[in-house]
Amino acid sequence: AMSVAVEFDVQDNTILPYTMPLTSLAVSAIDQLCRQDVRKTALQDLARVLQTDLVTFRSVEPEELIEMEKETWDPLCEWASKRYNCKVRTDLDFAGTLQEEDLLQAMISDVSAISDWRLTAFDQVSRVTGSC
């Protein structure tokens, strides 16, 4: 609440919403994600992001990048595979990394249990990063 208040305090005569990211998140959580139709759409959007999550896309070169991706993303994919008891697929083709329906359903079921506030943040971060 203090951070939102600070965002308002630094405004001049004209309110510039793009300079108020926390206020935007709060408004989204309070006025949007609390509605079941909006929440359902947000979960469907997350399922689409999961289908081609950038964490599952692998580079073919340079070798240093290939190694960095393995070191950074493989442990995350392994964790998700164990948690949801489904293999997380990786691919060299961005359009070809479609995940199993069981994995998508398990992940969405998990995410659907979180609060409106957390779902709002999760939704925004996944939109910006292309990853859940």
N, C-alpha and C positions, 0 to 999 in steps of 0.2 A: 504494500500500500504506500509506503514511503517513497519508493522509486517512481510510482505513478504520480504521486504528488509533486515530486521534483520535476518530472516531465512537464507538468502543467505550470509549475512555478517559472520555468525558464522561457515560457512562451511570451511573446509580445502582444500587441493588439490583435494580431492575426494568428490563429492557431494553425500550426503546420503539422498535420497528422503523421506525415512521413518521418518526423523527428521524434515520434512518441511510440517506439516499438512495444514497450510494456503495456501501455494503454491500449494499443491495438490488440495485443494478445488477450488482455482482460475483457475487452468488449466482445471479442470473438467467443471467448469461453462463456461469458454471461448471457450474451444475446443470441448466439448462433449454435454452438456445440451442445447446448442444453436441450435443443429441439431434436427429437428423435429422427426426423427426416434428414436434418443436416448431419447429425452424428453418423447415420447410416451411410450417407454419401461420403463422408470423410473416411470411414472404414473401407468402403469400396475403392476410394482413391488410393489408400495405403496398399490394398491388395494389388492394384495395378503397378504401383511403384515396386512392390516386392517381386513382381514377375520379371522385371529387368533392373533390379537393384544394382547400382554401380559397383558394389562390393563384389558381385559375382562376375563382373566383366574383367577379363584379363588381357593384358597387353602382349604383343608378340615381339616387341623390341622397345627400347634397348634392354640388354641383359640386366643392367642395374635396376631398372624399373620392374622387370619381371620378378627379381629377387625381393625387392621392397614389397610388392603386392603379396607375394607368398608369405613373407614374414609378418605383414600387417593384417591382411585379410583372411588368410587361411585359418588362424586360430578363432576368429569370429565365426566363420562358416562352420568350423568343427563344433564350436560351442552350440550354435543354433541347431545343428544336426542332432547332437546329443539331447538337447533340451526338448526338441519337438519329435524326436525319434523318426526323422525323415532326412534324407540326404539333401543338402543344399548343393545345387548344381552350379558349376562355374563353366564359363565358355569364353572362347576368343571372339565370338561373334556377338556384338551388342544385342542384336535382335533375336538371338537364338537361346538365351538363357532363361527359358521358361521353367518355373518351379512346379513341383508336384502339387496337385490340389490339396492333398492331405497336409502338406507343409503350410500352404497358404491359410487353410482353415484353422490350423492349430495356432498360427501366429496371430491371425485376426481375432480368434477367440480370446487369446491372451490380452491383446490390446483393447478389446472391447470392454474389458473389466476395469480399465483405468478411469480416473476421474475426468470430467470435462476439461479441467485446467491442464492436466497432463496430456490429454489427447490433443488439445489445441496446440501445445508446444510441439508435440510429436509430429502433428500434421504440418506445421510450418517448417520444421527442420527438414522433414522428408522432402517437401516441395523444393527447398533451396538446395539440398545436397544430392537429390536423386537417389537417396538411400534411406532405408528404415533401420 
